[in-house]
Amino acid sequence: MEQDWEERVTAAWAAFDDYAEEDAAGFRAVVDALADELPAGDPRGLFERACAWDSTGHSDRAVPLYREALAGGLGEVSQYKGRRAKIQLSSSLRNTGHPEEGVKLLSPELLAPSDELDDAVRACLALCLSSMGRDREGLSLALGALAPHLPRYQRSMANYARLLVEPEEE
């Protein structure tokens, strides 16, 4: 059941772009039906519902669901989805006018074990910082995340990113 459910969730999200904007409720109904297959309060179902609300333009409806999923142990069930929930919750908090909460939530993720979500953590954190008027810190994070992907100038860009927040020694 577990693998079959995850595969059906993946298939639902793969079809997300097939839904017209006017049919956002139809997409959320598909996700709700999948979440309803799980026991009440299962953090995976809460997370998928949050993602559906978020992806259809309702960050305000997503925030409490992300919080509930994380409080319900999503990170213990799936470390990857737990980290995704933190990234997405931070983005939603920023969108709803609470970027400082996003910064508090994501800052510890800079020290978390590295995975493919590292750049997303930095990008979202940069946006939260910028929303708080801390543009230099945000730009530093964004450049630091970009630097390793450049075909050249990696060292220079990493240094420039660092120098945005650390003054040069004389």
Order of alpha helices (4+ residues) and beta strands (2+ residues): alpha-alpha-alpha-alpha-alpha-alpha-alpha-alpha-alpha-alpha
